[in-house]
Amino acid sequence: MNINLISDTVTRPSEGMLEAMMMAEVGDDVFKADPTVNLLESRTAELFGKESALFFPSGSMANQTAIKLHTQPGEQLICDKYAHVYNYEGGGVSFNSGVSCKLVDGNRGMMTAEQVEASINPPDFYHSPLTTLVCVENTTNKGGGACWDFGELVRIKEVCSTNNLAYHLDGARLWNALVAKKESAQQYGELFDTISICFSKGLGCPVGSVLVGSKKLMDKALRVRKILGGGMRQAGYLAAAAIYALDHNRERLSEDHQKAFEIGQILEDLHYIKKVEPIETNIIIFEIDETEMTEIEFVDKLGEKGISIIGMGQGKLRIVTHLDYTDAMHTSLLSTLKNL
Ligand SMILES: *Cc1c(COP(=O)(O)O)cnc(C)c1O
């Protein structure tokens, strides 16, 4: 049995999802004439209580578009040092928008309102870049799937309002946070100017992200998406997968969370594992005691048993549970770990 836990992006479309894709009614989305894309966009916008939404081929492109909408070249955004927009989008912040990042030394990828406020450059001090945007991520990827305290997000919103800053949420795994914290998409829609959400992570789609915001912003986003090369034609085949996922794959994320929690409990008991980060959703980050076993040895040992996990460097490892990680795989993994 091969068990792939390197990421929740390794899932393949289920039979039901494939069927929905095959049956999709499509048109040319560059002319806004694909009924299935239009339906996904209107349904997602409505879910978040936003005026408008736009379908993207990737979460990175949705984030990069949002950053472009909210900034001008030379300006600065504020984000945590772990942020995906800073670490894992190929330097797109500077490439696409000519913007720099003020990095905050937060906790598991999350900042406090005080830290955000202290990171704003005084707008009349023309020697430093003008701060115009705050980006947060929920759940945090590098922070180990941690969920924000909603109250803190509200406090950061107040800082943004007072200081005339735009507020963007990288919600690649927001679906996981909503289920774990029993929160609503609506309450996030009320807080943020723009939100990007992925369908290709926990929701199990092959491709696709959506950006939500005001009609005015999304009209501009349409142009930016075109410039970035993200205008797709009969994209309804992909949007159909996302619609299917909205209907079928959200609530079940709690099963991934439960499995992650159970894996974490076993890891805690292994003497050569130094630390397991608190598990809130589907990501488990843990540290090996490298005097006992190296990170590479541990990954190889599991690899020999058909189990793939990923090393993050400095003795840190990551396991991510997902839709294609079955109950049978889970039972097998737990017993393998116990007997390793
Ligand atoms: C996966 C991810 C994205 C988007 O990634 P793509 O591979 O471009 O779809 C953005 N932010 C976070 C936190 C992610 O985990």
The ligand as an SDF file (V2000), in Angstrom:
LIG
                    3D

 15 15  0  0  0  0  0  0  0  0999 V2000
   -1.0030   26.0940   -1.6190 C   0  0  0  0  0  0  0  0  0  0  0  0
   -1.0310   27.4630   -1.0680 C   0  0  0  0  0  0  0  0  0  0  0  0
   -1.2370   28.5790   -1.8920 C   0  0  0  0  0  0  0  0  0  0  0  0
   -1.4340   28.4960   -3.3820 C   0  0  0  0  0  0  0  0  0  0  0  0
   -0.6510   27.5850   -4.0090 O   0  0  0  0  0  0  0  0  0  0  0  0
   -0.8220   27.1620   -5.5340 P   0  0  0  0  0  0  0  0  0  0  0  0
    0.0100   25.9450   -5.5960 O   0  0  0  0  0  0  0  0  0  0  0  0
   -0.3130   28.2810   -6.3340 O   0  0  0  0  0  0  0  0  0  0  0  0
   -2.2690   26.9010   -5.7870 O   0  0  0  0  0  0  0  0  0  0  0  0
   -1.2860   29.8170   -1.2930 C   0  0  0  0  0  0  0  0  0  0  0  0
   -1.1530   29.9530    0.0230 N   0  0  0  0  0  0  0  0  0  0  0  0
   -0.9610   28.9080    0.8500 C   0  0  0  0  0  0  0  0  0  0  0  0
   -0.8560   29.1370    2.3070 C   0  0  0  0  0  0  0  0  0  0  0  0
   -0.8890   27.6230    0.3330 C   0  0  0  0  0  0  0  0  0  0  0  0
   -0.7010   26.5970    1.1600 O   0  0  0  0  0  0  0  0  0  0  0  0
  1  2  1  0
  2  3  1  0
  2 14  2  0
  3  4  1  0
  3 10  2  0
  4  5  1  0
  5  6  1  0
  6  7  2  0
  6  8  1  0
  6  9  1  0
 10 11  1  0
 11 12  2  0
 12 13  1  0
 12 14  1  0
 14 15  1  0
M  END
$$$$
